Amino acid sequence: MGETMVGFGYKQAWLAVRDGDPAAVVTVLGLRDLGTVPWRDGIDLAYLTDDRLVLTPPLPGARVSHWLLATGRWLLGPRSAVDVIELSAIMQTEVQFFATYRVSEVHRWERAVDGVSVRAFGYIGETGEVTEWRGDPDDAERAIGLPPEVDTDTDILVAEDDVMRLARAWSVDPTSLDGQPAPGPLRATACP
């Protein structure tokens, strides 16, 4: 029996790259390739270290596309500062960023296509503060409760599960991977 995937997403950050090539993502992000790792070991690495990312093989997802997911705590830190717009321009594809951290209820997402910002949203649940709002929310965002535009009189409430629902609508919900047959091993990388 083959290896099964291990889900992730809660208290984590990840990139979704449409039709992403692992070698290209490693090069563009300036990562050092450490080779392949089994799913359980790779996801543990992503959660327990601040200087590693793991990349999935391309996974089937939203809009009849395949998505490479790159995940790790490094993306949560200020040192990473991955520019989603620049990354999508260089890779000439759609790139999405998701982050969720339940301790302080920080939730973020960003989406760019071919170097053009489509949407960005940031929220701190502890204070109810919207920290970023670029572009108009799409149907998937409105379905999780976002208003059509930012309004100081409207209370916004976003939770981790909302981030996963949005990821599923835009690309891949990484929590849904758990126990599914793995299309290949993860690729471990060291961050700059």
C-alpha positions in Angstrom: 0.0 0.0 0.0 1.3 3.5 -0.9 1.9 6.4 1.3 -1.0 8.6 2.4 -1.0 12.4 2.6 -1.1 14.3 5.9 -3.3 17.3 6.2 -2.2 20.7 7.5 -3.4 24.3 7.7 -4.3 25.1 11.2 -1.8 27.4 13.0 0.2 27.5 9.7 0.9 29.4 6.5 1.1 28.1 2.9 1.4 29.2 -0.7 -0.7 27.7 -3.5 0.9 27.9 -6.9 -1.2 27.0 -9.9 0.5 24.4 -12.1 3.6 24.9 -9.9 6.8 23.2 -10.7 8.7 22.3 -7.5 12.1 23.1 -8.9 11.0 26.5 -10.1 9.4 27.3 -6.8 12.6 26.3 -5.0 14.7 28.6 -7.3 12.3 31.6 -7.3 12.0 31.6 -3.5 15.8 31.1 -3.0 15.3 27.9 -1.1 17.9 25.1 -0.8 16.5 21.7 -1.8 17.0 19.1 0.9 15.4 16.2 -1.1 12.2 14.2 -0.6 10.7 13.3 2.7 7.7 11.1 3.7 4.5 13.1 4.3 4.4 12.6 8.1 8.1 13.7 8.5 7.6 16.6 6.1 4.5 18.0 7.8 6.2 17.7 11.2 9.2 19.6 9.8 6.9 22.4 8.5 5.2 22.7 12.0 8.3 22.3 14.2 10.9 24.4 12.5 11.1 28.1 11.6 13.5 27.7 8.7 12.1 25.0 6.5 9.3 24.7 3.9 7.9 21.5 2.4 6.4 21.4 -1.1 3.7 19.1 -2.2 3.6 17.5 -5.6 1.0 19.2 -7.8 -2.5 18.3 -6.4 -5.8 18.5 -8.2 -7.9 21.3 -6.9 -10.2 24.2 -7.7 -11.0 25.3 -11.3 -9.8 22.0 -12.8 -6.2 23.0 -12.0 -3.3 21.5 -10.2 -1.8 23.3 -7.2 1.6 23.0 -5.6 1.4 23.8 -1.9 4.4 25.1 0.0 4.0 25.2 3.8 6.0 26.0 6.8 6.2 28.3 9.9 8.8 30.4 8.0 6.0 31.9 6.0 4.4 33.2 9.3 7.5 35.1 10.2 8.6 38.6 9.3 11.8 37.3 7.6 9.9 35.5 4.9 8.0 38.5 3.4 7.1 36.5 0.2 5.8 39.0 -2.3 2.8 37.1 -3.8 2.5 39.6 -6.7 6.1 39.4 -7.6 6.1 35.6 -7.3 3.1 35.3 -9.6 4.7 37.6 -12.1 8.0 35.7 -12.2 6.2 32.3 -12.4 3.6 33.6 -14.8 0.8 32.0 -13.0 -1.6 32.4 -10.1 -0.2 32.4 -6.6 -2.1 32.4 -3.3 -1.0 32.9 0.2 -2.9 31.7 3.3 -2.1 32.1 7.0 -4.1 31.3 10.1 -3.0 31.3 13.7 -5.7 30.7 16.3 -3.7 31.9 19.3 -4.1 35.5 18.3 -6.8 34.8 15.7 -4.7 36.2 12.9 -6.0 35.2 9.5 -4.7 36.3 6.1 -5.0 35.5 2.4 -3.7 37.0 -0.8 -4.2 36.2 -4.4 -2.3 37.4 -7.5 -2.4 36.3 -11.1 0.5 37.0 -13.6 1.8 39.8 -11.5 -1.6 41.5 -10.8 -3.0 41.7 -7.3 -6.5 40.3 -7.3 -7.3 40.3 -3.5 -5.7 40.7 -0.1 -7.3 40.4 3.3 -5.8 40.4 6.8 -7.7 40.2 10.1 -6.8 40.1 13.8 -9.6 38.5 15.8 -8.3 39.6 19.2 -9.0 43.2 18.3 -11.5 42.7 15.4 -9.2 44.7 13.3 -9.0 44.4 9.5 -5.3 44.9 8.7 -5.5 44.6 4.9 -8.2 45.0 2.4 -7.3 45.2 -1.3 -9.7 44.3 -4.1 -13.3 43.2 -3.9 -14.3 40.0 -2.1 -15.5 37.3 -4.5 -18.4 34.9 -4.0 -16.4 32.5 -1.9 -15.4 35.3 0.5 -18.9 36.6 0.7 -20.1 33.0 1.5 -17.9 33.0 4.6 -19.4 36.3 5.7 -17.3 39.1 4.4 -19.2 42.2 3.4 -18.8 43.5 -0.2 -16.6 46.3 1.0 -14.7 47.2 4.1 -16.9 49.3 6.4 -15.9 50.5 9.9 -19.6 50.0 11.0 -19.6 46.3 10.0 -18.3 43.7 12.4 -16.2 41.1 10.6 -15.6 37.7 12.1 -13.2 35.2 10.4 -12.1 31.9 11.8 -9.7 29.2 10.8 -12.4 27.1 9.2 -13.3 30.1 7.0 -9.7 30.2 5.7 -9.9 26.5 4.8 -13.2 27.0 3.0 -11.7 29.8 1.0 -8.6 27.7 0.2 -10.9 25.0 -1.1 -12.8 27.4 -3.3 -9.6 29.0 -4.7 -7.1 26.1 -4.8 -6.9 23.2 -2.3 -8.0 22.9 1.4 -4.9 21.4 2.9 -6.9 19.9 5.8 -8.8 17.7 3.3 -5.6 15.9 2.3 -5.4 13.8 5.4 -5.5 10.1 4.7 -5.8 10.5 0.9 -3.3 8.5 -1.3 -0.2 10.5 -1.9 0.7 11.3 -5.5 4.4 11.5 -4.4 6.6 12.5 -1.5 7.0 16.0 -0.2 10.1 18.0 -1.0 11.9 19.5 2.0 13.7 22.8 1.6 15.8 25.2 3.8 14.8 28.8 3.8 17.2 31.7 3.1 
